[in-house]
Every structure is written in C-alpha cells, then in structure tokens.
Amino acid sequence: MPEEHVRSFGTCYLQLKQSYLSNDPTRKGTPFYEWEKKGTNLLTAKSVTKYPAIRDCIFRMESEISSRDGRIIYQGREKVRGDGEGLNPNGLYATVFSDIIRAIDEYCNKIDDNFVIVLDQHSARKQLLVTASKTMYGNRPTRRMICPPFEVESHLNQQVQAADWLATIVGRIWNQRVEPEEFSDFSDYEKYFGRRIEKLSVQSELKRRRPPKPKRIRIEKETVVHTALGEAFKKAGLR
C-alpha cells in the first residue's frame, strides 16, 4: 500500500472491528485499539456461511484496500504430506519469506517505488532476519527494500491484523483448491472471496509440489547359459 494511505487504512480497519465485532465476547472490555481478533478464530470453516456480517466486513476491508491503491502479494509452497517426521517448518517459512521479499521487490520495480516489511512476532525471528539480509544483500540483491524487516506487537498494529485476516483467507482458498475433498468445508471461501482476492493480487502464486515419479520396476530376464555339454544333451533329448 502506498505510504500516504497506510495510516488511514489502519483507522478504517479499527472502525470495521468496532462496527462488526462490538459484541464479541472474547474482547472482555479491552479497548479496540489494544484488541486483536485472529484470522483463524474469526474465519472458521463455517463462519462465512453462517454469518453474512463477516462476509460484509471482509468485502468492505477489500474495498478499502482497493480504493487506496493497495495490493495483495502472497507466496506459498505446498507442504509435504506425511506425519511431520523429518520436516522443517521454520526452514519452509524462511524459504517462503525469501520468495515474498523477491515478489514485492519485482512489483516495486514495475511501479518504481520502494518498500518496507513489517512482521508479526515469530518464534524464528533471528532466522527470518538473516534470511531477509541475505535476500537484500546477496547475489541477487533486492534493491527496493530500504531496510531489513522489523517486528511489531500485532495486537497494537491494525495493519498487521488486517494482513493476518487476508492471509487466513488466502490459505483457506488454496487449501480447498489443492485438496478439495479434504477441505470441502472451505469451499465458500472460494465462492465469496476467490475472485476478489485474485483481482487485488499481484506477483502471487502457490508453488505446487511435483507429483512423485512412479517407481520403476526392474524385471530381470532369466538367462540360461548353455555349455557345449548341455547342447549335446539337448540334441540327444536328455536333460
């Protein structure tokens, strides 16, 4: 989002929370500017189907982004199936983080502008900052990023909270696209938000995993070696 619109969008998002979530029991009297409703708690499998107000809230947020010349940029990679043994979630997160920095850099090259990245707190903070520095100053430097990313307390940052909602929606949409049977409960996310998200998105993709190659089965031909004596027995009708 262009710098001059960031603050006004934060104010608008705060007002949306006040308007649509005023009766949320989890707030427990906390001032709205100190209260965060996580995307995974708001946007459950059935909430957008059951509560039209949630859909309307997201529609309005997307419209406010569009009216401020904002864009959605996302990068993702399909996870490895399995029980988790041998997987490295923080390594995957760092790889995708590098992908997103490069995607934003490419977009900013096109519009001739610079950017900064604001992060929610993460357990792999040091690894992410190292990844960002490598991406910023490495062999293919991302010259549009003016400084390494910095972290904020998400419950005090309205823009980061809005990004969390959008990330949840994008995740729901792609869950259903990649595994439609397993994530059939998320089909309404595609229905209500799929086209809107894609209209706002630039430099965005989910990298799919290549299907495993079929195992090659080697069939050994039986080899019979005939000696001179064997040939003689064969001619004589003996075995």
C-alpha positions as CSV (number, residue, x, y, z in Angstrom):
1,M,0.0,0.0,0.0
2,P,1.3,3.5,-0.8
3,E,2.8,5.1,2.3
4,E,0.4,8.0,2.3
5,H,-2.6,5.7,2.7
6,V,-1.3,3.3,5.4
7,R,-2.5,5.3,8.4
8,S,-6.0,6.0,7.0
9,F,-6.4,2.3,6.3
10,G,-5.4,1.4,9.8
11,T,-8.1,3.8,11.1
12,C,-10.6,2.3,8.8
13,Y,-9.8,-1.3,9.9
14,L,-10.1,-0.3,13.5
15,Q,-13.6,1.2,12.7
16,L,-14.6,-2.1,11.0
17,K,-13.7,-4.0,14.1
18,Q,-15.7,-1.7,16.3
19,S,-18.7,-1.9,13.9
20,Y,-18.8,-5.6,13.2
21,L,-17.2,-7.2,16.3
22,S,-18.6,-4.9,19.1
23,N,-20.4,-7.9,20.8
24,D,-17.5,-10.3,20.5
25,P,-17.3,-12.0,24.0
26,T,-13.5,-12.6,23.7
27,R,-12.8,-8.9,23.8
28,K,-13.8,-8.7,27.5
29,G,-13.8,-4.9,27.7
30,T,-10.4,-4.4,26.1
31,P,-10.2,-1.2,24.1
32,F,-10.5,-1.9,20.4
33,Y,-7.1,-0.4,19.6
34,E,-5.5,-3.0,22.0
35,W,-7.6,-6.0,21.0
36,E,-6.9,-8.4,18.2
37,K,-9.2,-11.0,16.6
38,K,-7.0,-13.6,15.0
39,G,-8.0,-14.5,11.5
40,T,-8.1,-18.2,12.3
41,N,-10.6,-17.5,15.1
42,L,-12.8,-15.2,13.0
43,L,-12.7,-17.1,9.7
44,T,-13.5,-20.6,10.6
45,A,-14.8,-23.4,8.3
46,K,-18.4,-22.3,8.6
47,S,-18.3,-18.7,9.8
48,V,-18.6,-17.0,6.4
49,T,-21.5,-19.2,5.5
50,K,-23.3,-18.8,8.8
51,Y,-22.7,-15.1,9.4
52,P,-23.3,-12.7,6.5
53,A,-21.9,-9.9,8.6
54,I,-18.4,-11.5,8.5
55,R,-18.6,-11.6,4.7
56,D,-19.7,-8.0,4.6
57,C,-16.8,-7.0,6.9
58,I,-14.3,-8.6,4.6
59,F,-15.9,-7.2,1.5
60,R,-15.6,-3.7,3.0
61,M,-12.0,-4.2,4.0
62,E,-11.1,-5.4,0.5
63,S,-12.8,-2.3,-1.0
64,E,-10.9,0.0,1.3
65,I,-7.6,-1.7,0.2
66,S,-8.6,-1.3,-3.5
67,S,-9.6,2.4,-3.0
68,R,-6.2,3.2,-1.6
69,D,-4.3,1.5,-4.5
70,G,-3.3,-1.3,-2.2
71,R,-2.3,-4.8,-3.5
72,I,-2.2,-8.3,-2.1
73,I,1.1,-10.2,-2.7
74,Y,1.3,-13.7,-1.4
75,Q,3.7,-16.6,-2.0
76,G,3.3,-20.1,-0.8
77,R,4.6,-23.7,-1.2
78,E,2.6,-26.8,-1.0
79,K,3.6,-28.8,2.1
80,V,4.9,-32.3,2.1
81,R,2.3,-34.8,3.1
82,G,3.0,-37.1,6.0
83,D,3.3,-37.4,9.8
84,G,5.8,-34.5,10.0
85,E,8.9,-36.6,10.6
86,G,11.9,-35.0,9.0
87,L,10.1,-31.8,8.2
88,N,11.5,-28.3,8.9
89,P,8.6,-25.8,9.3
90,N,10.9,-22.9,10.1
91,G,13.1,-23.7,7.1
92,L,10.0,-23.7,4.9
93,Y,8.8,-20.4,6.4
94,A,12.3,-18.8,5.8
95,T,12.2,-20.0,2.1
96,V,8.7,-18.6,1.5
97,F,9.8,-15.4,3.3
98,S,12.6,-15.0,0.8
99,D,10.1,-15.7,-2.0
100,I,7.8,-12.9,-0.8
101,I,10.6,-10.4,-0.5
102,R,11.6,-11.0,-4.1
103,A,8.0,-10.9,-5.3
104,I,7.5,-7.5,-3.6
105,D,10.8,-6.2,-5.0
106,E,9.7,-7.2,-8.5
107,Y,6.4,-5.4,-8.1
108,C,8.1,-2.3,-6.8
109,N,10.5,-2.3,-9.7
110,K,7.5,-2.2,-12.0
111,I,5.9,0.8,-10.2
112,D,9.2,2.5,-9.5
113,D,8.8,2.6,-5.7
114,N,10.5,1.3,-2.6
115,F,9.1,-0.7,0.3
116,V,9.4,-1.8,3.9
117,I,8.2,-5.0,5.6
118,V,6.5,-5.1,9.0
119,L,6.3,-8.5,10.6
120,D,4.2,-10.0,13.3
121,Q,6.3,-11.6,16.1
122,H,7.6,-15.1,15.1
123,S,9.5,-17.8,17.0
124,A,12.1,-18.0,14.2
125,R,12.7,-14.2,14.4
126,K,16.5,-14.5,14.0
127,Q,16.4,-16.9,11.2
128,L,13.9,-14.7,9.3
129,L,16.1,-11.6,9.8
130,V,19.1,-13.5,8.5
131,T,17.1,-14.7,5.5
132,A,16.0,-11.1,4.8
133,S,19.6,-9.8,5.0
134,K,20.8,-12.5,2.6
135,T,18.0,-11.7,0.2
136,M,18.6,-7.9,0.5
137,Y,22.4,-8.0,0.0
138,G,23.1,-11.4,-1.6
139,N,23.9,-12.4,-5.1
140,R,20.6,-11.1,-6.5
141,P,20.0,-8.1,-4.1
142,T,16.5,-6.8,-3.6
143,R,17.3,-3.1,-4.0
144,R,13.8,-1.8,-3.4
145,M,13.7,-2.9,0.2
146,I,15.0,0.1,2.1
147,C,15.8,-1.7,5.4
148,P,15.6,-5.1,6.9
149,P,12.1,-6.1,8.2
150,F,11.1,-5.1,11.8
151,E,8.7,-6.7,14.2
152,V,5.7,-5.2,16.0
153,E,3.2,-6.3,18.6
154,S,0.3,-7.4,16.4
155,H,-2.4,-6.6,18.9
156,L,-1.3,-2.9,18.7
157,N,-0.9,-2.7,14.9
158,Q,-4.1,-2.6,12.9
159,Q,-2.4,-3.0,9.5
160,V,-0.7,-6.3,10.6
161,Q,-4.1,-7.6,11.9
162,A,-5.7,-6.9,8.6
163,A,-2.9,-8.7,6.8
164,D,-3.5,-11.7,9.2
165,W,-7.1,-11.8,8.1
166,L,-6.2,-11.7,4.4
167,A,-3.5,-14.4,4.9
168,T,-6.1,-16.7,6.5
169,I,-8.5,-16.2,3.6
170,V,-5.8,-16.9,1.0
171,G,-4.8,-20.0,3.0
172,R,-8.4,-21.3,3.1
173,I,-8.8,-20.7,-0.6
174,W,-5.7,-22.6,-1.5
175,N,-6.4,-25.4,1.0
176,Q,-9.6,-26.0,-0.9
177,R,-8.0,-25.7,-4.4
178,V,-5.2,-28.1,-3.6
179,E,-7.2,-30.7,-1.6
180,P,-10.9,-30.1,-2.5
181,E,-12.2,-33.3,-0.8
182,E,-10.2,-32.9,2.4
183,F,-11.0,-29.1,2.7
184,S,-14.6,-29.1,1.3
185,D,-15.7,-27.0,4.4
186,F,-13.7,-24.1,2.9
187,S,-15.5,-24.1,-0.5
188,D,-17.4,-20.9,0.4
189,Y,-14.1,-19.0,0.7
190,E,-13.5,-19.6,-3.0
191,K,-17.1,-18.7,-3.7
192,Y,-17.2,-15.4,-1.8
193,F,-13.6,-14.2,-1.9
194,G,-11.7,-16.1,-4.6
195,R,-12.2,-13.6,-7.5
196,R,-11.9,-10.6,-5.2
197,I,-8.5,-11.8,-3.8
198,E,-7.2,-12.5,-7.3
199,K,-8.3,-9.1,-8.5
200,L,-6.3,-7.4,-5.8
201,S,-3.3,-9.8,-6.1
202,V,0.0,-9.2,-8.0
203,Q,3.2,-11.2,-8.1
204,S,1.4,-14.0,-6.2
205,E,1.5,-17.8,-6.6
206,L,1.4,-21.1,-4.8
207,K,4.2,-23.4,-5.9
208,R,2.8,-26.9,-6.2
209,R,4.8,-30.0,-5.4
210,R,5.7,-32.2,-8.3
211,P,3.8,-35.5,-8.2
212,P,6.1,-38.4,-7.2
213,K,7.6,-40.3,-10.1
214,P,6.2,-43.8,-10.5
215,K,8.5,-46.4,-9.1
216,R,10.4,-48.2,-11.8
217,I,10.2,-52.0,-11.5
218,R,13.1,-53.8,-13.0
219,I,12.3,-57.2,-14.4
220,E,15.2,-59.4,-14.8
221,K,15.1,-61.8,-17.7
222,E,16.1,-65.3,-16.9
223,T,19.4,-66.1,-18.5
224,V,20.2,-69.7,-19.4
225,V,23.9,-70.4,-20.2
226,H,24.3,-73.4,-22.4
227,T,27.6,-75.2,-22.3
228,A,28.9,-77.4,-25.0
229,L,27.9,-80.5,-22.9
230,G,24.5,-79.1,-22.3
231,E,23.9,-78.6,-26.0
232,A,24.9,-82.2,-26.6
233,F,22.4,-83.4,-24.0
234,K,19.7,-81.2,-25.5
235,K,20.3,-82.7,-29.0
236,A,20.1,-86.2,-27.6
237,G,16.8,-85.4,-25.9
238,L,18.3,-85.6,-22.4
239,R,18.2,-83.1,-19.7
